């Protein structure tokens, strides 16, 4: 297969620019918020609450958002999502204004940040399903796997640069102007998005009752062993392996590396994942996908344990880098499964279920890590999470032999014939 097949479509290149700018802005914003909140409170639980504030609306609205995405035009929906993110970024920019702590109580600023993060959860519930659905309207079916790989690679590249710039910009220009940079990237995404024309709605059941629509979407996901198995495995691994949420604690109190070291730690997993994803454009992962996914999540758990126990900066960075590399394998396989096994008219609903299982588990994992750190200490909490990940892999391998045998080559061959 041509490793650059998807890049030969102009609209897909524009889409990648939009996705890069949005993921860059969102990941950078999350890091700046983490730093600001922990600086205000010095409480690891407050970091977990950030994730909880986002995951409540993201999960609560996810299925309804998927229904709406399947019923509406995708480009305009994405315009609304990015516009909503831009408004939230402006609000955070205002809350980080120098000298605001002299007139507002720290708790008032903290609760206002939580409120804007909560609103961002509503935006995110629509963002993921809309992006997932739009890809399928830009490229032909035969190159879905290649498009999914490039889209995921772009996501990871933005996840590398966003946190890294956030860590450095906090030290260079402060939290306030870092928020301004974030707002600027959201505007770039909006400008390029208008270069993609509106797309047709492929759902033959326009006007279908919402609860029937939701029922059909859930039934499809739970009846697909490949989709359900991949989502469940990744969800539990991310839920218990959410050590990234505690990086401000490690940077400030354990490794003592400051905001610059924090940026490096936060970017290390994404660097590893980016290398994996770029390599996968030439060396696809669809053969023996089940076994590869199980081994990748197992290695992820080992890396989390090593990171939790490490008191050396270079070893911590290395462990996070490898965790990102193997997590990249997991992400590529999961996205390939979703793209090739999901019908066009159900993409919004399936992507919404994916956001509940995997996307939102990042925030729930952040809350679990923050709560566990509060109850049992930071290091113990991270090691516990890695151990639970290993146990999850072992249980999945024993309980689901059909998942171990999962191979996607036949599905890909069928799409190439279409």
Buried (B, 14 or more C-beta within 10 A) or exposed (E): EEBEBBBEBEBBBBBBBBBBBBBBBBBBBBBBBBBBBBBBBEBBBBBBBBBBBBBBBBBBBBBBBBBBBBBBBBBEBBBBBBBBBBBBBBBBBEBBBEEBEEEBEEEEBBEBBBBBBBBBBBBBBBBBBBBBBBBBBBBEBBBBBBBBBBBBBBBBBBBBBBBBBBBBBBEEEEBBBBBBBBBEBBBBBBEBBEEBEEBEBBBEEEEBEEEEBBEBBBEBBEEBEBBBBBBBBBBBBBBBBBBBBBBBBBBBEBBEBEBBBBBBBBBBBBBBBBBBBBBBBEEBBBEBBBBBBBBBBBBBBBBBBBBBBBEEBEBBBBBBBBBBBBBBBBBBBBBBBBBBBBEBBBBBBBBBBBBBBBBBBBBBBBBBBBBBBBEEEBBEBBBBBBBBBBEBBEEBBEEBEEBBEBBBEEBBEEBEEE
